[in-house]
Amino acid sequence: TYGTEHVRPEYLKVFMDGCVESMTGAMITPYTVPPYEYKSFWSVDRLAEITANCNAKGLTVHTHVMGDAAVKETTDAYIQGGDGTHRNCMVHLRHVRQEDYQRFADNNIACSAGFTWHVSSKEMDDLLKKFLDDEYIKHAYPMKSFFDAGVKVSSHSDFPANEPSPQDPFGIMQVALTGMVPNPAKDDKPFDTDELVTIEQVFQALTLNGAWQLGLEDERGSIKVGKYADFVLADKDVFNCRFDDISKTKVVSTWFEGEKVYQAGSEKNPWKVGKTADDTV
């Protein structure tokens, strides 16, 4: 009903829990203050049933998870109910048990992590210390662990939830590499320096891995003969500059399916993405 050539509404969004910062994330180790425990919204069996029904109808399930209990239970449900071909996805993944990374990779489970959330402010630290133990605080928002396990992780901006963190790919790259936002506050620090990634890894997370999660890796996500020519020309080589300068990168031009659709400095930047169902551009 709603699909067009470039818009494919083929996902069902599910919420498994809330947010750890408000003590509504589902955690295996209880919070240190009341209400102590917060359960996932769905049972494993019910989410597995939802997943099976969706996959059978051609839909992929995209589930919000924050706490490690929600991550574990969603993984159980995807393994139990998934059809093995749909890349059912989890998004956010603030806390992950070590043994779950390999389960993601082994069962074709897609993960979309918020790399820009890897920065810890003093305000956030002071809040979390009120109800989380130190290990939960240090190991929040993993990045490198996904790659170590062979998981095809992507990243997202989480706009508008994470303002004033960067919303653009170049800003996300800088945070993933340094654990710091551009122009950080005095007391900002990375959650866990062991989780910082390489430029090659974050570039892959923002390009080919996202295409893979959407089932588009054969047509988008990298420059290759037979794929659409989707790319930007930038004024800086992000692979050969200071990490602290990556966020300053500017887009010179944007190409979509082989056509230039944006040119910096031009008053007219046509956006040609084909026709919608009612034949309007």
N, C-alpha and C positions, 0 to 999 in steps of 0.2 A: 504493500500500500504506500509506504513512505520512501522506498528506495529509489535512488537515481543513479546515474553513472558514477558519481563521485561521493554519494552519501549512502552508506550501507548500514541501516539500523539493525544489526544482527546480534546484539548483545542484550542480556538481561542483567541489570545492576541489582546486587543483593547486599544488604548490610548484615554482617555477622556480629559486630559489636560497635561500641562508640569510640571514644578517645581516651587514651591512657591519662592525658593531662587532666581530664575531668573525672578520673576514676571510673569510667564506663567502658574501658577496654577490658576484655576477658583475659585474665592472667592466670598462669598455673600457680605461681607463688602469690598468696593473697597480699593485698595492700596492707600496709602496716598500721592503718587507722580504719575505723568504721567507714563504709560498710564492709570492709575487708575483701569480700568476694563479689564479683560481678560476672554473671553467666552470659554465654553467647545467646543471641536471639533465636537461633535455630539449632535443633538437634542435628547430629551427624546424619542420622537416617533421613530426616526431612530434607536437609540440604542435598543429600545424595539423590533423593527422589526428584527434587527440583532440577538438579543438574541432568539427570537422565532424561526427564521430560523435555527440557530445553534442547539438549543435544540431539534428541530424536527429531525435533522440529527444525533443526538447522540453526539454533541459537547457541551462542557461547555464553557462559556465565562469568560475570565479572564481580568479584566479591570484595567489599571493604573489610579489611582485617587490621587490627592494631596490636592486640596483646598476643602473647605466644600461645595461649590456650585457643584463641580464635584461629590462629594460623594452623595449629595442629589439627583442630577439628575440621576446618575447611579442607585441608589436605586429605584427611581421612574421607571426607564426603566426595571430593573430586575423584579419588582413587576408586571408591565404591560405586559411584554413579556415572562417572565420565565414560564416554565411548572410545577414548583413546585417540581420536582424531581431532576433536575440538580442543583448542588450547585454552582451556578454562583458566581464568586469571585471578590472581589476588593483587590487591593494590594497598599500598602504604607499608604493611609489614614492619611495624615499629620494633617488635621483638620476635626473634626466631630461635627455636631450639637448634642446637648444632646438628642433631640427627635429621632435621627436616629439610635441610638444604639438598641433600642427596635425593630425598624423596621427590622434590620438585623436578630435579633433572631426570630421574628415572621414569617419571610418569607424565612427561610432556606438559607440566604445569607452568603457566606463564606467571611472571612476577613483575609488577611495576612499582618500583620503590621511589620514594621522594628524596632524591639526593640532596636537595637544598635544605632538608630538615636536619642534616648532619651537624649543623652548627648549634652549639649550646651557649646560651646567654646566661649571665648570672641570675637574671630574673627567672629563667626556666629552671636552672639548677636549684635555686632556693625553693621553687614550687615542688619539684619532683622529690626533693629530700624529705618533704613532709609525709610522703606516703609510699615511697619505693625504696628498696634496698639498693646499695651501691652498685651491684652487678647489673641490675636492670637499668640504672642510669647510664653507666659506662657503655653498655653494648646496645644502645638504642640505634635504630636506623642503619642496619648493615648495608654495605655496598660490595666490598671486595669478596666477602664470603660467598656471594652468589656466583661470581666468576670462578672462584676456586673449586666449586662443586660442579661447574659446567652448566649452570642455569642461564638461560637466555633472558637476562633481566633488562628491563627498560627503565627509563626515568620519566618523571612528570614534574610539572611546576607546582601543582596543587593550588593553582590560582583559584580564588583569591585568599585561600586560608593562610598562606604563608607570607603575605606581604610583611615587610618590604624586601624579602629575599628576591633574588633575580627570577624573572619569569621567562627569560629567553634562553635558547640553547647555550650561548656562549657564557652567560652567567652561571648556568647550571654546571657547565664544564669546570669553571673555576672553583666552585664550592666542592665538587666531587674530588678535585685534585688537591685542594688545600684545607678543606674542612672549615673554610672561613668565607663569609660573604664579602663582596667588595665594600670598602670603607667600613670595616667592622667596628663595633663598640669596644671600649677599652678591655672589658672582661670577657669578650667572646672567645670561644675555644672549640675545637672539634670534639664531638662526643667520643670518638675512638680513632686515634691516628692509625691504628692497625687496619682500619677499614677503608682508608683512602685508596683510590684506584689509579691506574695509569691513563694517559691521554688516549691510548688506543682503546682501552676498555670503556671509558665514558663516551667516546665517539661512537663505538659500536652500540652502546645502550641507547643512544639518541637517534640511531639510524636503522641499521639492519635488524636489530633485535625487536624494535617496535614494529617493523614490517612483518617479522616472523610471527609475533603475537597476534597480528591481525590476519594472518594467512596470506600476506601479500609479498612474501620474500622473493617470489619468482618474477615480480614485476616492478618492485620498488625497494628502496632501502640501501642500494649501492649502485655504483656506476659500472654497468656491465652491458655488453652487447645483448640486445633483446629486451632490455628493461626500459621503462620510461625514463626520459632525461629530466629528472627532478633534482635540482641542486641550487645552491646559492654560490655566488662569487663574493668573497670577503676581502677586506682590505688588509688582512693579517693572516699569516700562516700559523695557526694555533698549535701545530706540532713542533714549531721551532721558535717559540717566544717564551718569555717569562710567564709562569702560571698566573701571577698577579695581574698580568696585562690582558689575559684572554677576554675578560668581561668587557674590555674597551673595543672589541672587534665590531666593525660596522659592516652591514650587508651592502654591497655595491649593486648587485642585481640578483633577481630571483627568476629561475626557469622552472616551468611546470609543463610536463609532458612535451618537452622540446621547444616550448615557446617562452620568450621572455615576457614576464608578466609584471615585473617591477624593475625600475631603474632609479637609483638614488639621484636626487636633484631634478627629476622630471616632474612637471606639474601634472602630467597625465600618466597614470599607471594602470593600464587596462588589466582587469582580472578576468581572464577567459577560462571558464571551467566547464564549458559545454552548456547544454540546455536542460532545464528541469522538466518535470512531467507536464507542465502547462506551456512548454515551449518558450519560456522567457529566459533570457540570459542572466 
